[in-house]
Amino acid sequence: MVNRPLDPISIRIAAVQERFQRLTERRLYYYNLPVSELRGGSRVVVGGREMGMYASYSYLGLLGHPRIAAAAKKAVDQFGTGTHGVRLLAGTLTLHRELEAAIAAFKETEDAVTFSSGYVTNLAIISTLLGRRDVVIGDKLNHASIVDGCLQSGAKFWRFRHNDTRDLERLLRRAPRSASKLVAVDAVFSMDGDIIDLPAVVSLCRRYGAWLMVDEAHSLGVLGQHGHGIEEHFGLRDAIDLKMGTFSKAIPSVGGYVAGRKDLISYLRHSARPYIFSAALPPPQAAAAKEALALITEEPERVERLHQNSGLFLSGLKSEGFDTMFSQTAIVPILCGEDDRAFEMTRACHELGMFVLPVVSPAVPEGSARLRATVTAAHEPAEIERAVELLARAGRSVGVLR
Ligand SMILES: *Cc1c(COP(=O)(O)O)cnc(C)c1O
């Protein structure tokens, strides 16, 4: 091995090593923990020990559902474990088209297209639609994959203050008349659990002739009485040009989609580089996603239970005195302050048998490190009440609560 101790890459590697080594030595490192077993939807086995799961995105408790697992196995029997390549050439299966039709129906659009992850979907949408002469405007707290799509597009990239539509309007006014404008926002913000003010954003986009893209990673299956997402939540229809989402959260698979007008989806199918130059979704994952959509439609009571559980969790934490910021969903930040305090809070929770993880700088601003706890439809109300008690005990032991 060549030794290059002083070049910038080596220095960056060493800095990260050092940060995590210091955490490990102080027994504060809880990232990348291998889960060895699912025990129902609300418990997992980690390091041989069963723990309550409070860090899962499987909002509807569908991970491990026998019908979804059976659909995936059947797809392997029928199609094998991969495809013949990229979608545009020999990679498209009947299964992909069925999945896309199912999403289009669920999202009430003319068509939909899938990609191999949600991350790649955001890159694909923004970098394919926009170029150097265009303007893309995003919320300051947008997910990293939206940010990366904006950067990759080469468009002018402006950001407005979080969920502040007056600031958004200021930027829309500033954009040149001749430029195409895209407004890209998260439906539910993944670090904070709050919801974008969609009605106000929609009316601004209409007034200024901007396209609107909404990332529903934490909205599909979560918002709205039937889990159809943010439009259902606000009682809007046909308000969003590009409805993007993933198969990695409420839907227990992997992959991403965008739903919208037929011509727009066809444009992406023939122009998006991740569609043209990267392999199709594997058959079991496509089949699992399709089966999960069917289950959500057949069993809307899961969505109802999720809403009840998140309400119970949020109100319990607030009454213990925790600062849960502006969360209105199943993503519940528990503000800790400095990074170290969030790590200590994590350790206290793990010692009490709760699997939960911290988010620290630079993912969130310095001083606003937090636990990001989630609840799902799979939790029993009694489990949630117990979790609130344990969090309060942990909070008092590390000084997050007085
Ligand atoms: C998780 C997430 C993504 C990425 O989705 P993957 O399918 O996991 O790649 C995109 N946007 C948001 C808001 C997310 O939370």
The ligand as an SDF file (V2000), in Angstrom:
LIG
                    3D

 15 15  0  0  0  0  0  0  0  0999 V2000
  -35.4310    7.9630    2.0270 C   0  0  0  0  0  0  0  0  0  0  0  0
  -35.6450    9.1530    1.2200 C   0  0  0  0  0  0  0  0  0  0  0  0
  -35.2800    9.2050   -0.1300 C   0  0  0  0  0  0  0  0  0  0  0  0
  -34.4780    8.1260   -0.7880 C   0  0  0  0  0  0  0  0  0  0  0  0
  -35.1990    6.9780   -0.9700 O   0  0  0  0  0  0  0  0  0  0  0  0
  -34.4850    5.5580   -1.1500 P   0  0  0  0  0  0  0  0  0  0  0  0
  -35.5160    4.7620   -1.8270 O   0  0  0  0  0  0  0  0  0  0  0  0
  -34.1540    5.0750    0.2130 O   0  0  0  0  0  0  0  0  0  0  0  0
  -33.2720    5.7810   -1.9960 O   0  0  0  0  0  0  0  0  0  0  0  0
  -35.6420   10.3190   -0.8520 C   0  0  0  0  0  0  0  0  0  0  0  0
  -36.2900   11.3490   -0.2830 N   0  0  0  0  0  0  0  0  0  0  0  0
  -36.6240   11.3480    1.0230 C   0  0  0  0  0  0  0  0  0  0  0  0
  -37.3500   12.5170    1.6010 C   0  0  0  0  0  0  0  0  0  0  0  0
  -36.3060   10.2580    1.8090 C   0  0  0  0  0  0  0  0  0  0  0  0
  -36.6020   10.2650    3.1130 O   0  0  0  0  0  0  0  0  0  0  0  0
  1  2  1  0
  2  3  1  0
  2 14  2  0
  3  4  1  0
  3 10  2  0
  4  5  1  0
  5  6  1  0
  6  7  2  0
  6  8  1  0
  6  9  1  0
 10 11  1  0
 11 12  2  0
 12 13  1  0
 12 14  1  0
 14 15  1  0
M  END
$$$$
